[in-house]
Amino acid sequence: MSFNSQFKLIFGETFQTEGFRYCSKLNVFVKMLNEDLMAFFGVKTAPAWNKGAKGFFLTAGIISTYHSSIDKKSILYAGQDLNSFLPRNEARVSFEYTEDTMEEIISATALYVKERLMPIFNRVYDLDSFIDFLKEYSINKLRACDTFEGESLVIA
């Protein structure tokens, strides 16, 4: 089974109970948090350090449905490496696997994501909590916004 097929199978089984579904158009798993916000995660290839291994890293984020368009480009913009959501002492650059270890590594990654990332995503339920999320994990995304008035974000 290919890496992508194995990833979709394992992550689909793991995150279906969390409300995530695979979106082939965006090539990520998505969950509508409400009518304004969509959480997502997927994988990208990464260099491997060990000979004969392949690498990947997880990309994740929350995007507003007010974004001009939600497509692969906007997902790339809004997505961040898993390291952005983890304490420094837990940061991992990427994950490596071989044909023999692929299923085990993908399964371990899914459990790690469920344990570490889902509690962060579950704190976002409205636009105010989304702003709090951006302040903590994606401050650079806020710098690209139109204006602030106190604690409020003004979207033109």
VMD Tcl script that builds the backbone (N, CA, C; Angstrom):
set m [mol new atoms 468]
animate dup $m
set s [atomselect $m all]
$s set {name element resname resid chain x y z} {
  {N N MET 1 A 0.847 -1.175 0.000}
  {CA C MET 1 A 0.000 0.000 0.000}
  {C C MET 1 A 0.895 1.241 0.000}
  {N N SER 2 A 0.528 2.259 -0.763}
  {CA C SER 2 A 1.330 3.480 -0.844}
  {C C SER 2 A 1.228 4.274 0.455}
  {N N PHE 3 A 2.170 5.200 0.637}
  {CA C PHE 3 A 2.157 6.042 1.823}
  {C C PHE 3 A 0.847 6.827 1.917}
  {N N ASN 4 A 0.440 7.466 0.810}
  {CA C ASN 4 A -0.782 8.280 0.835}
  {C C ASN 4 A -2.003 7.442 1.181}
  {N N SER 5 A -2.105 6.253 0.629}
  {CA C SER 5 A -3.237 5.377 0.936}
  {C C SER 5 A -3.223 4.971 2.410}
  {N N GLN 6 A -2.058 4.624 2.904}
  {CA C GLN 6 A -1.927 4.228 4.314}
  {C C GLN 6 A -2.238 5.403 5.231}
  {N N PHE 7 A -1.751 6.588 4.872}
  {CA C PHE 7 A -2.031 7.786 5.660}
  {C C PHE 7 A -3.535 8.051 5.722}
  {N N LYS 8 A -4.201 8.043 4.573}
  {CA C LYS 8 A -5.645 8.297 4.537}
  {C C LYS 8 A -6.401 7.262 5.361}
  {N N LEU 9 A -6.012 6.019 5.273}
  {CA C LEU 9 A -6.685 4.955 6.011}
  {C C LEU 9 A -6.515 5.129 7.526}
  {N N ILE 10 A -5.285 5.257 7.970}
  {CA C ILE 10 A -5.010 5.335 9.408}
  {C C ILE 10 A -5.529 6.632 10.011}
  {N N PHE 11 A -5.246 7.747 9.384}
  {CA C PHE 11 A -5.725 9.025 9.920}
  {C C PHE 11 A -7.247 9.111 9.816}
  {N N GLY 12 A -7.819 8.555 8.764}
  {CA C GLY 12 A -9.275 8.538 8.636}
  {C C GLY 12 A -9.914 7.777 9.770}
  {N N GLU 13 A -9.396 6.595 10.079}
  {CA C GLU 13 A -9.936 5.802 11.181}
  {C C GLU 13 A -9.743 6.508 12.521}
  {N N THR 14 A -8.599 7.136 12.705}
  {CA C THR 14 A -8.275 7.788 13.973}
  {C C THR 14 A -9.097 9.048 14.201}
  {N N PHE 15 A -9.315 9.844 13.136}
  {CA C PHE 15 A -9.926 11.160 13.318}
  {C C PHE 15 A -11.378 11.248 12.876}
  {N N GLN 16 A -11.942 10.162 12.387}
  {CA C GLN 16 A -13.354 10.171 12.019}
  {C C GLN 16 A -14.216 10.495 13.236}
  {N N THR 17 A -13.860 9.955 14.394}
  {CA C THR 17 A -14.628 10.229 15.611}
  {C C THR 17 A -14.487 11.677 16.058}
  {N N GLU 18 A -13.457 12.358 15.594}
  {CA C GLU 18 A -13.261 13.775 15.901}
  {C C GLU 18 A -14.005 14.677 14.911}
  {N N GLY 19 A -14.626 14.080 13.901}
  {CA C GLY 19 A -15.373 14.850 12.918}
  {C C GLY 19 A -14.602 15.226 11.677}
  {N N PHE 20 A -13.388 14.726 11.510}
  {CA C PHE 20 A -12.587 15.037 10.327}
  {C C PHE 20 A -12.935 14.094 9.187}
  {N N ARG 21 A -12.903 14.629 7.970}
  {CA C ARG 21 A -13.123 13.866 6.750}
  {C C ARG 21 A -12.038 14.250 5.751}
  {N N TYR 22 A -11.649 13.291 4.923}
  {CA C TYR 22 A -10.626 13.579 3.924}
  {C C TYR 22 A -11.234 14.365 2.766}
  {N N CYS 23 A -10.573 15.441 2.373}
  {CA C CYS 23 A -10.994 16.274 1.248}
  {C C CYS 23 A -9.954 16.119 0.146}
  {N N SER 24 A -10.300 15.368 -0.884}
  {CA C SER 24 A -9.336 15.098 -1.952}
  {C C SER 24 A -8.982 16.359 -2.732}
  {N N LYS 25 A -9.905 17.305 -2.836}
  {CA C LYS 25 A -9.638 18.550 -3.557}
  {C C LYS 25 A -8.498 19.343 -2.899}
  {N N LEU 26 A -8.466 19.327 -1.567}
  {CA C LEU 26 A -7.436 20.056 -0.829}
  {C C LEU 26 A -6.286 19.156 -0.388}
  {N N ASN 27 A -6.480 17.853 -0.478}
  {CA C ASN 27 A -5.487 16.863 -0.079}
  {C C ASN 27 A -5.162 16.939 1.416}
  {N N VAL 28 A -6.180 17.204 2.223}
  {CA C VAL 28 A -6.047 17.281 3.677}
  {C C VAL 28 A -7.319 16.740 4.326}
  {N N PHE 29 A -7.226 16.442 5.609}
  {CA C PHE 29 A -8.406 16.126 6.406}
  {C C PHE 29 A -8.965 17.439 6.928}
  {N N VAL 30 A -10.282 17.591 6.872}
  {CA C VAL 30 A -10.914 18.835 7.292}
  {C C VAL 30 A -12.048 18.574 8.275}
  {N N LYS 31 A -12.304 19.596 9.079}
  {CA C LYS 31 A -13.445 19.575 9.997}
  {C C LYS 31 A -13.962 21.001 10.104}
  {N N MET 32 A -15.235 21.172 9.864}
  {CA C MET 32 A -15.841 22.488 10.067}
  {C C MET 32 A -16.055 22.668 11.570}
  {N N LEU 33 A -15.413 23.681 12.128}
  {CA C LEU 33 A -15.570 23.964 13.553}
  {C C LEU 33 A -16.873 24.706 13.806}
  {N N ASN 34 A -17.246 25.527 12.867}
  {CA C ASN 34 A -18.534 26.224 12.823}
  {C C ASN 34 A -18.667 26.775 11.406}
  {N N GLU 35 A -19.632 27.614 11.141}
  {CA C GLU 35 A -19.810 28.112 9.767}
  {C C GLU 35 A -18.703 29.068 9.341}
  {N N ASP 36 A -17.886 29.531 10.281}
  {CA C ASP 36 A -16.829 30.493 9.994}
  {C C ASP 36 A -15.430 29.882 9.895}
  {N N LEU 37 A -15.233 28.702 10.494}
  {CA C LEU 37 A -13.881 28.186 10.667}
  {C C LEU 37 A -13.754 26.724 10.264}
  {N N MET 38 A -12.617 26.398 9.659}
  {CA C MET 38 A -12.337 25.036 9.242}
  {C C MET 38 A -10.944 24.640 9.723}
  {N N ALA 39 A -10.855 23.550 10.468}
  {CA C ALA 39 A -9.564 22.996 10.888}
  {C C ALA 39 A -9.132 21.979 9.845}
  {N N PHE 40 A -7.832 21.809 9.677}
  {CA C PHE 40 A -7.337 20.852 8.698}
  {C C PHE 40 A -5.961 20.354 9.097}
  {N N PHE 41 A -5.601 19.197 8.576}
  {CA C PHE 41 A -4.239 18.703 8.666}
  {C C PHE 41 A -3.971 17.744 7.523}
  {N N GLY 42 A -2.722 17.675 7.150}
  {CA C GLY 42 A -2.286 16.802 6.073}
  {C C GLY 42 A -0.796 16.555 6.205}
  {N N VAL 43 A -0.213 15.923 5.213}
  {CA C VAL 43 A 1.223 15.640 5.247}
  {C C VAL 43 A 1.897 16.184 3.993}
  {N N LYS 44 A 3.171 16.456 4.146}
  {CA C LYS 44 A 4.021 16.865 3.031}
  {C C LYS 44 A 5.291 16.048 3.112}
  {N N THR 45 A 5.898 15.806 1.983}
  {CA C THR 45 A 7.152 15.066 1.994}
  {C C THR 45 A 8.254 15.920 2.609}
  {N N ALA 46 A 9.193 15.249 3.210}
  {CA C ALA 46 A 10.333 15.913 3.833}
  {C C ALA 46 A 11.567 15.057 3.569}
  {N N PRO 47 A 12.733 15.666 3.608}
  {CA C PRO 47 A 13.950 14.874 3.426}
  {C C PRO 47 A 14.111 13.876 4.574}
  {N N ALA 48 A 14.706 12.754 4.297}
  {CA C ALA 48 A 14.995 11.749 5.316}
  {C C ALA 48 A 16.489 11.730 5.598}
  {N N TRP 49 A 16.845 11.537 6.844}
  {CA C TRP 49 A 18.251 11.508 7.230}
  {C C TRP 49 A 18.868 10.137 7.000}
  {N N ASN 50 A 18.081 9.096 7.206}
  {CA C ASN 50 A 18.616 7.740 7.112}
  {C C ASN 50 A 18.516 7.207 5.693}
  {N N LYS 51 A 19.567 6.529 5.272}
  {CA C LYS 51 A 19.619 5.977 3.930}
  {C C LYS 51 A 18.493 4.957 3.743}
  {N N GLY 52 A 17.775 5.071 2.635}
  {CA C GLY 52 A 16.686 4.153 2.328}
  {C C GLY 52 A 15.356 4.532 2.942}
  {N N ALA 53 A 15.346 5.586 3.772}
  {CA C ALA 53 A 14.101 6.024 4.415}
  {C C ALA 53 A 13.473 7.155 3.611}
  {N N LYS 54 A 12.215 7.377 3.871}
  {CA C LYS 54 A 11.492 8.515 3.309}
  {C C LYS 54 A 10.975 9.333 4.478}
  {N N GLY 55 A 10.714 10.604 4.231}
  {CA C GLY 55 A 10.283 11.470 5.318}
  {C C GLY 55 A 9.015 12.224 5.003}
  {N N PHE 56 A 8.337 12.656 6.053}
  {CA C PHE 56 A 7.157 13.505 5.919}
  {C C PHE 56 A 7.035 14.380 7.148}
  {N N PHE 57 A 6.315 15.466 6.999}
  {CA C PHE 57 A 5.946 16.245 8.167}
  {C C PHE 57 A 4.475 16.580 8.071}
  {N N LEU 58 A 3.909 16.807 9.228}
  {CA C LEU 58 A 2.495 17.115 9.315}
  {C C LEU 58 A 2.307 18.615 9.204}
  {N N THR 59 A 1.318 19.036 8.437}
  {CA C THR 59 A 0.951 20.437 8.360}
  {C C THR 59 A -0.487 20.558 8.843}
  {N N ALA 60 A -0.754 21.592 9.617}
  {CA C ALA 60 A -2.080 21.738 10.211}
  {C C ALA 60 A -2.399 23.216 10.378}
  {N N GLY 61 A -3.673 23.502 10.562}
  {CA C GLY 61 A -4.074 24.874 10.789}
  {C C GLY 61 A -5.570 25.028 10.851}
  {N N ILE 62 A -5.973 26.244 11.053}
  {CA C ILE 62 A -7.388 26.621 11.045}
  {C C ILE 62 A -7.497 27.808 10.112}
  {N N ILE 63 A -8.471 27.750 9.234}
  {CA C ILE 63 A -8.651 28.822 8.255}
  {C C ILE 63 A -10.087 29.330 8.352}
  {N N SER 64 A -10.243 30.610 8.170}
  {CA C SER 64 A -11.568 31.220 8.196}
  {C C SER 64 A -12.243 31.045 6.840}
  {N N THR 65 A -13.521 30.788 6.859}
  {CA C THR 65 A -14.263 30.695 5.600}
  {C C THR 65 A -14.409 32.062 4.948}
  {N N TYR 66 A -13.980 33.116 5.646}
  {CA C TYR 66 A -13.977 34.446 5.058}
  {C C TYR 66 A -12.764 34.657 4.157}
  {N N HIS 67 A -11.865 33.702 4.151}
  {CA C HIS 67 A -10.701 33.772 3.263}
  {C C HIS 67 A -11.218 33.896 1.832}
  {N N SER 68 A -10.513 34.631 0.998}
  {CA C SER 68 A -11.000 34.893 -0.364}
  {C C SER 68 A -11.326 33.626 -1.133}
  {N N SER 69 A -10.535 32.571 -0.950}
  {CA C SER 69 A -10.859 31.265 -1.521}
  {C C SER 69 A -10.135 30.211 -0.697}
  {N N ILE 70 A -10.766 29.080 -0.536}
  {CA C ILE 70 A -10.116 27.979 0.174}
  {C C ILE 70 A -9.732 26.951 -0.869}
  {N N ASP 71 A -8.448 26.942 -1.171}
  {CA C ASP 71 A -7.899 26.028 -2.163}
  {C C ASP 71 A -6.542 25.557 -1.657}
  {N N LYS 72 A -5.821 24.815 -2.458}
  {CA C LYS 72 A -4.531 24.287 -2.010}
  {C C LYS 72 A -3.562 25.410 -1.631}
  {N N LYS 73 A -3.612 26.523 -2.350}
  {CA C LYS 73 A -2.713 27.641 -2.061}
  {C C LYS 73 A -3.022 28.252 -0.692}
  {N N SER 74 A -4.292 28.457 -0.386}
  {CA C SER 74 A -4.645 29.035 0.909}
  {C C SER 74 A -4.354 28.060 2.050}
  {N N ILE 75 A -4.518 26.752 1.782}
  {CA C ILE 75 A -4.187 25.748 2.786}
  {C C ILE 75 A -2.677 25.768 3.059}
  {N N LEU 76 A -1.873 25.923 2.014}
  {CA C LEU 76 A -0.430 26.038 2.201}
  {C C LEU 76 A -0.088 27.260 3.042}
  {N N TYR 77 A -0.788 28.360 2.795}
  {CA C TYR 77 A -0.541 29.602 3.540}
  {C C TYR 77 A -0.934 29.445 5.006}
  {N N ALA 78 A -2.088 28.862 5.262}
  {CA C ALA 78 A -2.601 28.755 6.633}
  {C C ALA 78 A -1.964 27.606 7.405}
  {N N GLY 79 A -1.465 26.603 6.700}
  {CA C GLY 79 A -0.906 25.431 7.363}
  {C C GLY 79 A 0.457 25.688 7.977}
  {N N GLN 80 A 0.690 25.031 9.092}
  {CA C GLN 80 A 1.958 25.152 9.787}
  {C C GLN 80 A 2.477 23.768 10.131}
  {N N ASP 81 A 3.766 23.681 10.271}
  {CA C ASP 81 A 4.393 22.447 10.702}
  {C C ASP 81 A 3.909 22.121 12.111}
  {N N LEU 82 A 3.804 20.846 12.422}
  {CA C LEU 82 A 3.389 20.394 13.743}
  {C C LEU 82 A 4.216 21.043 14.846}
  {N N ASN 83 A 5.475 21.342 14.563}
  {CA C ASN 83 A 6.343 21.967 15.565}
  {C C ASN 83 A 5.770 23.266 16.103}
  {N N SER 84 A 5.004 23.986 15.309}
  {CA C SER 84 A 4.434 25.258 15.729}
  {C C SER 84 A 3.462 25.098 16.893}
  {N N PHE 85 A 2.923 23.909 17.062}
  {CA C PHE 85 A 1.919 23.673 18.089}
  {C C PHE 85 A 2.473 22.973 19.328}
  {N N LEU 86 A 3.745 22.647 19.328}
  {CA C LEU 86 A 4.315 21.846 20.397}
  {C C LEU 86 A 5.294 22.653 21.238}
  {N N PRO 87 A 5.427 22.292 22.516}
  {CA C PRO 87 A 6.481 22.920 23.328}
  {C C PRO 87 A 7.845 22.615 22.711}
  {N N ARG 88 A 8.776 23.503 22.907}
  {CA C ARG 88 A 10.096 23.357 22.282}
  {C C ARG 88 A 10.755 22.005 22.573}
  {N N ASN 89 A 10.588 21.500 23.769}
  {CA C ASN 89 A 11.260 20.248 24.110}
  {C C ASN 89 A 10.597 19.033 23.460}
  {N N GLU 90 A 9.476 19.231 22.767}
  {CA C GLU 90 A 8.824 18.131 22.079}
  {C C GLU 90 A 8.877 18.270 20.567}
  {N N ALA 91 A 9.499 19.318 20.082}
  {CA C ALA 91 A 9.496 19.592 18.645}
  {C C ALA 91 A 10.220 18.493 17.865}
  {N N ARG 92 A 9.610 18.124 16.750}
  {CA C ARG 92 A 10.214 17.184 15.806}
  {C C ARG 92 A 10.146 17.835 14.437}
  {N N VAL 93 A 11.210 17.750 13.707}
  {CA C VAL 93 A 11.231 18.368 12.388}
  {C C VAL 93 A 10.398 17.558 11.409}
  {N N SER 94 A 10.604 16.247 11.408}
  {CA C SER 94 A 9.881 15.403 10.464}
  {C C SER 94 A 9.845 13.976 11.000}
  {N N PHE 95 A 9.136 13.142 10.296}
  {CA C PHE 95 A 9.028 11.734 10.636}
  {C C PHE 95 A 9.638 10.933 9.493}
  {N N GLU 96 A 10.308 9.855 9.817}
  {CA C GLU 96 A 10.922 9.004 8.805}
  {C C GLU 96 A 10.334 7.611 8.869}
  {N N TYR 97 A 10.281 6.969 7.710}
  {CA C TYR 97 A 9.763 5.605 7.640}
  {C C TYR 97 A 10.431 4.856 6.499}
  {N N THR 98 A 10.354 3.556 6.590}
  {CA C THR 98 A 10.746 2.667 5.495}
  {C C THR 98 A 9.500 1.867 5.145}
  {N N GLU 99 A 9.571 1.068 4.128}
  {CA C GLU 99 A 8.420 0.223 3.769}
  {C C GLU 99 A 8.002 -0.651 4.944}
  {N N ASP 100 A 8.985 -1.123 5.716}
  {CA C ASP 100 A 8.700 -1.999 6.845}
  {C C ASP 100 A 8.095 -1.272 8.035}
  {N N THR 101 A 8.397 0.016 8.187}
  {CA C THR 101 A 7.927 0.750 9.364}
  {C C THR 101 A 6.817 1.756 9.055}
  {N N MET 102 A 6.407 1.867 7.803}
  {CA C MET 102 A 5.451 2.899 7.392}
  {C C MET 102 A 4.175 2.875 8.231}
  {N N GLU 103 A 3.513 1.746 8.337}
  {CA C GLU 103 A 2.245 1.677 9.069}
  {C C GLU 103 A 2.435 2.047 10.541}
  {N N GLU 104 A 3.497 1.548 11.138}
  {CA C GLU 104 A 3.773 1.835 12.552}
  {C C GLU 104 A 4.016 3.329 12.778}
  {N N ILE 105 A 4.795 3.960 11.898}
  {CA C ILE 105 A 5.128 5.380 12.042}
  {C C ILE 105 A 3.891 6.246 11.806}
  {N N ILE 106 A 3.091 5.923 10.804}
  {CA C ILE 106 A 1.872 6.698 10.546}
  {C C ILE 106 A 0.910 6.559 11.722}
  {N N SER 107 A 0.757 5.358 12.253}
  {CA C SER 107 A -0.124 5.140 13.405}
  {C C SER 107 A 0.362 5.915 14.632}
  {N N ALA 108 A 1.661 5.869 14.893}
  {CA C ALA 108 A 2.217 6.600 16.028}
  {C C ALA 108 A 2.041 8.105 15.837}
  {N N THR 109 A 2.212 8.570 14.614}
  {CA C THR 109 A 2.022 9.989 14.328}
  {C C THR 109 A 0.567 10.397 14.555}
  {N N ALA 110 A -0.365 9.572 14.112}
  {CA C ALA 110 A -1.793 9.862 14.301}
  {C C ALA 110 A -2.129 9.963 15.789}
  {N N LEU 111 A -1.623 9.055 16.582}
  {CA C LEU 111 A -1.890 9.099 18.026}
  {C C LEU 111 A -1.256 10.331 18.662}
  {N N TYR 112 A -0.059 10.675 18.212}
  {CA C TYR 112 A 0.622 11.858 18.711}
  {C C TYR 112 A -0.176 13.121 18.378}
  {N N VAL 113 A -0.665 13.191 17.147}
  {CA C VAL 113 A -1.470 14.334 16.721}
  {C C VAL 113 A -2.763 14.406 17.525}
  {N N LYS 114 A -3.389 13.276 17.739}
  {CA C LYS 114 A -4.641 13.256 18.503}
  {C C LYS 114 A -4.411 13.756 19.928}
  {N N GLU 115 A -3.295 13.351 20.510}
  {CA C GLU 115 A -2.982 13.739 21.882}
  {C C GLU 115 A -2.552 15.191 21.999}
  {N N ARG 116 A -1.769 15.679 21.043}
  {CA C ARG 116 A -1.170 17.014 21.149}
  {C C ARG 116 A -1.921 18.114 20.396}
  {N N LEU 117 A -2.422 17.812 19.206}
  {CA C LEU 117 A -3.029 18.846 18.367}
  {C C LEU 117 A -4.530 19.007 18.617}
  {N N MET 118 A -5.234 17.916 18.830}
  {CA C MET 118 A -6.687 18.009 19.003}
  {C C MET 118 A -7.097 18.894 20.182}
  {N N PRO 119 A -6.410 18.841 21.330}
  {CA C PRO 119 A -6.800 19.757 22.413}
  {C C PRO 119 A -6.671 21.229 22.021}
  {N N ILE 120 A -5.698 21.548 21.170}
  {CA C ILE 120 A -5.536 22.928 20.704}
  {C C ILE 120 A -6.683 23.292 19.769}
  {N N PHE 121 A -6.970 22.425 18.792}
  {CA C PHE 121 A -8.069 22.687 17.863}
  {C C PHE 121 A -9.404 22.764 18.591}
  {N N ASN 122 A -9.591 21.957 19.624}
  {CA C ASN 122 A -10.863 21.929 20.344}
  {C C ASN 122 A -11.124 23.196 21.149}
  {N N ARG 123 A -10.104 24.004 21.354}
  {CA C ARG 123 A -10.297 25.289 22.047}
  {C C ARG 123 A -10.834 26.368 21.111}
  {N N VAL 124 A -10.857 26.098 19.806}
  {CA C VAL 124 A -11.316 27.081 18.827}
  {C C VAL 124 A -12.731 26.726 18.412}
  {N N TYR 125 A -13.675 27.618 18.734}
  {CA C TYR 125 A -15.085 27.350 18.447}
  {C C TYR 125 A -15.812 28.577 17.899}
  {N N ASP 126 A -15.181 29.754 17.945}
  {CA C ASP 126 A -15.787 30.959 17.388}
  {C C ASP 126 A -14.667 31.900 16.947}
  {N N LEU 127 A -15.032 33.057 16.410}
  {CA C LEU 127 A -14.003 33.959 15.877}
  {C C LEU 127 A -13.095 34.510 16.972}
  {N N ASP 128 A -13.627 34.754 18.176}
  {CA C ASP 128 A -12.776 35.241 19.261}
  {C C ASP 128 A -11.725 34.205 19.645}
  {N N SER 129 A -12.140 32.946 19.764}
  {CA C SER 129 A -11.171 31.904 20.111}
  {C C SER 129 A -10.204 31.657 18.944}
  {N N PHE 130 A -10.646 31.915 17.715}
  {CA C PHE 130 A -9.760 31.822 16.557}
  {C C PHE 130 A -8.670 32.883 16.646}
  {N N ILE 131 A -9.032 34.100 17.032}
  {CA C ILE 131 A -8.044 35.177 17.202}
  {C C ILE 131 A -7.051 34.789 18.299}
  {N N ASP 132 A -7.549 34.215 19.402}
  {CA C ASP 132 A -6.649 33.750 20.462}
  {C C ASP 132 A -5.693 32.678 19.933}
  {N N PHE 133 A -6.226 31.764 19.126}
  {CA C PHE 133 A -5.412 30.724 18.500}
  {C C PHE 133 A -4.317 31.357 17.637}
  {N N LEU 134 A -4.694 32.328 16.803}
  {CA C LEU 134 A -3.711 32.981 15.932}
  {C C LEU 134 A -2.660 33.724 16.743}
  {N N LYS 135 A -3.065 34.380 17.820}
  {CA C LYS 135 A -2.101 35.101 18.659}
  {C C LYS 135 A -1.063 34.151 19.249}
  {N N GLU 136 A -1.511 32.966 19.627}
  {CA C GLU 136 A -0.602 32.017 20.258}
  {C C GLU 136 A 0.230 31.221 19.260}
  {N N TYR 137 A -0.376 30.822 18.131}
  {CA C TYR 137 A 0.298 29.883 17.236}
  {C C TYR 137 A 0.625 30.438 15.852}
  {N N SER 138 A 0.004 31.535 15.441}
  {CA C SER 138 A 0.190 32.026 14.070}
  {C C SER 138 A 0.176 33.544 14.017}
  {N N ILE 139 A 0.961 34.173 14.848}
  {CA C ILE 139 A 0.931 35.637 14.920}
  {C C ILE 139 A 1.211 36.272 13.560}
  {N N ASN 140 A 2.004 35.605 12.724}
  {CA C ASN 140 A 2.304 36.165 11.397}
  {C C ASN 140 A 1.045 36.265 10.544}
  {N N LYS 141 A 0.056 35.413 10.765}
  {CA C LYS 141 A -1.198 35.487 10.007}
  {C C LYS 141 A -1.983 36.735 10.406}
  {N N LEU 142 A -1.890 37.118 11.671}
  {CA C LEU 142 A -2.591 38.322 12.126}
  {C C LEU 142 A -1.957 39.586 11.552}
  {N N ARG 143 A -0.676 39.570 11.341}
  {CA C ARG 143 A -0.005 40.756 10.793}
  {C C ARG 143 A -0.495 41.071 9.386}
  {N N ALA 144 A -1.023 40.073 8.700}
  {CA C ALA 144 A -1.511 40.273 7.336}
  {C C ALA 144 A -2.959 40.759 7.302}
  {N N CYS 145 A -3.606 40.866 8.468}
  {CA C CYS 145 A -5.003 41.297 8.516}
  {C C CYS 145 A -5.110 42.807 8.338}
  {N N ASP 146 A -6.325 43.252 8.129}
  {CA C ASP 146 A -6.555 44.661 7.829}
  {C C ASP 146 A -6.244 45.581 9.007}
  {N N THR 147 A -7.026 45.535 10.067}
  {CA C THR 147 A -6.783 46.407 11.214}
  {C C THR 147 A -7.255 45.733 12.484}
  {N N PHE 148 A -6.810 46.293 13.584}
  {CA C PHE 148 A -7.273 45.887 14.903}
  {C C PHE 148 A -7.935 47.073 15.565}
  {N N GLU 149 A -8.948 46.805 16.335}
  {CA C GLU 149 A -9.541 47.822 17.197}
  {C C GLU 149 A -9.644 47.180 18.567}
  {N N GLY 150 A -8.691 47.513 19.439}
  {CA C GLY 150 A -8.627 46.851 20.744}
  {C C GLY 150 A -8.325 45.376 20.527}
  {N N GLU 151 A -9.194 44.527 21.041}
  {CA C GLU 151 A -9.016 43.082 20.891}
  {C C GLU 151 A -9.743 42.539 19.659}
  {N N SER 152 A -10.359 43.423 18.863}
  {CA C SER 152 A -11.157 42.971 17.722}
  {C C SER 152 A -10.387 43.095 16.414}
  {N N LEU 153 A -10.570 42.129 15.579}
  {CA C LEU 153 A -9.970 42.116 14.249}
  {C C LEU 153 A -11.001 42.647 13.272}
  {N N VAL 154 A -10.603 43.605 12.451}
  {CA C VAL 154 A -11.501 44.145 11.448}
  {C C VAL 154 A -11.116 43.529 10.109}
  {N N ILE 155 A -12.051 42.790 9.519}
  {CA C ILE 155 A -11.807 42.178 8.218}
  {C C ILE 155 A -12.537 43.009 7.169}
  {N N ALA 156 A -11.792 43.526 6.205}
  {CA C ALA 156 A -12.429 44.351 5.159}
  {C C ALA 156 A -12.989 43.486 4.065}
}
mol reanalyze $m
mol bondsrecalc $m
mol representation Tube
mol addrep $m
